[in-house]
Amino acid sequence: MLKKLLLFLLTGLCVVVLTACKDEEEKLKAAEEQKIDEKKVEEDKKVEEESKQEEQQKEEEEKRKQEEQQRADEEKRKQEEQQRVEEEKRKQEEQQRVEEEKRKQEEQKAQQQQSAQQERTQKQEKTTEARGGKPTRSQISVGSHVVIQLDKDYSKTVSGVVKDILTNTETHTYGIKVRLQDGQIGRVQSVG
């Protein structure tokens, strides 16, 4: 009887111990699973955070690149504008140089023409004075209006338009002989 009771108690104790062990094992297993779950959640959270940071870095990098590109474009635009301004200035200066050169050439030409005219006038005046005030052949041309002393009557002078120049030399003591359009012949006393 006592043996049976002891056996029963021992069996009960074993059952209690086994049950306790099993409960403890389940608790440990549950705790381990909870740790694994927590670790997984933490890792997922870490991965998500890293992904967000990478995405943010990409966005910031893209934004930085865009700003850099905008600065480069703006700098390029400013340089092109500066080049246009300098080119326009250069063209204006070139135009001014051309106009100044043209003006100088015109002034020089006018001075040369004036000098040549003065020289011709002085030469004509000297020649006229040397020949008693009579116009030279170079001062007379067909179509010139002149005053002549008639060959037929030296006491008479008439005016008219030259048709032919009859004297071949540049000057003549008594004046260059011409024929007027009305046919009269005489020596030129004055032109104009």
C-alpha positions in Angstrom: 0.0 0.0 0.0 2.8 2.4 0.9 4.6 1.4 -2.2 1.6 2.2 -4.3 1.2 5.5 -2.6 4.9 6.4 -3.1 4.7 5.3 -6.7 1.6 7.4 -7.2 3.3 10.4 -5.6 6.5 9.8 -7.5 4.4 9.5 -10.7 2.5 12.7 -9.9 5.8 14.5 -9.1 7.2 13.4 -12.4 4.2 14.6 -14.2 4.4 17.9 -12.4 8.1 18.2 -13.2 7.6 17.3 -16.8 4.7 19.7 -17.1 6.8 22.4 -15.5 9.7 21.6 -17.8 7.4 21.7 -20.8 5.9 25.0 -19.8 9.4 26.4 -19.3 10.5 25.2 -22.7 7.4 26.8 -24.3 8.1 30.0 -22.4 11.7 29.9 -23.6 10.6 29.1 -27.1 8.0 31.9 -27.0 10.7 34.3 -25.6 13.1 33.3 -28.3 10.5 33.8 -31.0 9.6 37.1 -29.6 13.3 38.1 -29.6 13.5 36.9 -33.3 10.4 38.9 -34.1 11.7 42.0 -32.4 15.0 41.6 -34.1 13.3 41.2 -37.5 11.1 44.3 -36.8 14.2 46.2 -35.8 16.1 45.1 -38.9 13.1 45.9 -41.1 12.9 49.3 -39.5 16.7 49.8 -40.0 16.5 48.8 -43.6 13.5 51.1 -44.1 15.4 53.9 -42.4 18.5 53.3 -44.6 16.3 53.2 -47.7 14.7 56.5 -46.7 18.1 58.0 -46.1 19.4 56.8 -49.5 16.3 58.1 -51.2 16.7 61.5 -49.4 20.4 61.5 -50.4 19.5 60.8 -54.0 17.0 63.6 -54.0 19.5 66.0 -52.5 22.1 64.9 -55.0 19.7 65.3 -57.8 18.7 68.8 -56.5 22.4 69.7 -56.1 23.0 68.6 -59.7 20.1 70.6 -61.0 21.3 73.7 -59.1 24.8 73.2 -60.4 23.4 72.8 -63.9 21.3 76.0 -63.5 24.4 77.8 -62.3 26.4 76.5 -65.2 23.6 77.5 -67.6 23.4 81.0 -66.0 27.1 81.4 -66.2 27.1 80.4 -69.8 24.3 82.7 -70.6 26.1 85.6 -68.9 29.3 84.8 -70.8 27.3 84.7 -74.1 25.6 88.0 -73.2 29.1 89.5 -72.4 30.4 88.2 -75.7 27.4 89.7 -77.6 28.0 93.1 -75.8 31.7 93.0 -76.6 31.0 92.0 -80.2 28.5 94.8 -80.5 31.0 97.2 -79.0 33.7 95.9 -81.3 31.4 96.4 -84.3 30.6 99.9 -83.3 34.2 100.7 -82.8 35.0 99.2 -86.2 32.2 101.2 -87.7 33.5 104.4 -86.1 37.0 103.6 -87.3 35.7 103.0 -90.8 33.7 106.3 -90.7 36.7 108.2 -89.3 38.9 106.8 -92.0 36.3 107.6 -94.6 36.0 111.1 -93.2 39.8 111.6 -93.2 40.0 110.3 -96.8 37.2 112.7 -97.8 38.9 115.6 -96.0 42.2 114.7 -97.6 40.6 114.4 -101.0 38.8 117.7 -100.5 42.1 119.3 -99.5 43.9 117.8 -102.5 41.2 119.0 -104.8 41.3 122.4 -103.2 45.1 122.5 -103.5 44.9 121.3 -107.1 42.3 123.9 -107.8 44.3 126.7 -106.2 47.4 125.5 -108.1 45.5 125.5 -111.4 44.0 128.9 -110.6 47.4 130.3 -109.7 49.0 128.8 -112.8 46.2 130.2 -114.9 46.5 133.6 -113.3 50.3 133.5 -113.9 49.9 132.4 -117.5 47.2 135.0 -118.0 49.4 137.7 -116.5 52.3 136.6 -118.5 50.3 136.8 -121.7 48.8 140.2 -121.1 45.8 138.9 -119.3 44.5 136.7 -122.1 43.0 133.3 -121.2 45.1 130.2 -122.1 43.9 127.4 -124.4 43.3 125.1 -121.4 40.9 127.7 -120.0 38.8 127.6 -123.2 36.8 124.6 -124.4 34.1 124.1 -127.0 30.9 125.4 -125.5 32.6 128.0 -123.4 31.1 131.5 -123.3 33.8 134.0 -124.4 34.4 137.5 -125.4 36.5 137.8 -128.6 38.2 140.6 -130.6 37.1 140.2 -134.2 39.8 139.4 -136.7 38.1 141.6 -139.3 37.8 144.6 -137.1 40.1 144.8 -134.0 38.1 147.7 -132.6 35.1 145.4 -132.1 34.5 142.8 -129.4 31.6 140.4 -129.4 30.5 137.6 -127.1 29.4 134.1 -128.0 29.8 130.4 -127.5 32.9 128.6 -128.8 32.4 126.2 -131.8 36.0 125.6 -132.7 39.4 126.4 -131.2 41.8 127.4 -134.0 45.0 128.1 -132.1 47.0 124.9 -131.3 49.4 126.5 -128.7 48.6 126.9 -125.1 49.0 130.6 -125.2 49.2 133.5 -127.7 50.2 137.0 -127.2 47.0 138.4 -128.7 44.8 135.7 -127.4 43.6 132.2 -128.5 41.8 132.3 -131.9 38.3 130.7 -131.9 35.3 130.4 -134.1 32.0 131.1 -132.5 28.7 129.2 -133.2 27.5 132.2 -135.3 30.6 131.8 -137.5 32.5 134.9 -136.3 36.3 134.5 -135.8 38.5 136.3 -133.3 40.9 136.1 -130.4 39.6 135.4 -126.9 39.9 138.3 -124.5 38.0 136.8 -121.6 36.1 133.6 -120.6 32.7 133.5 -118.9 
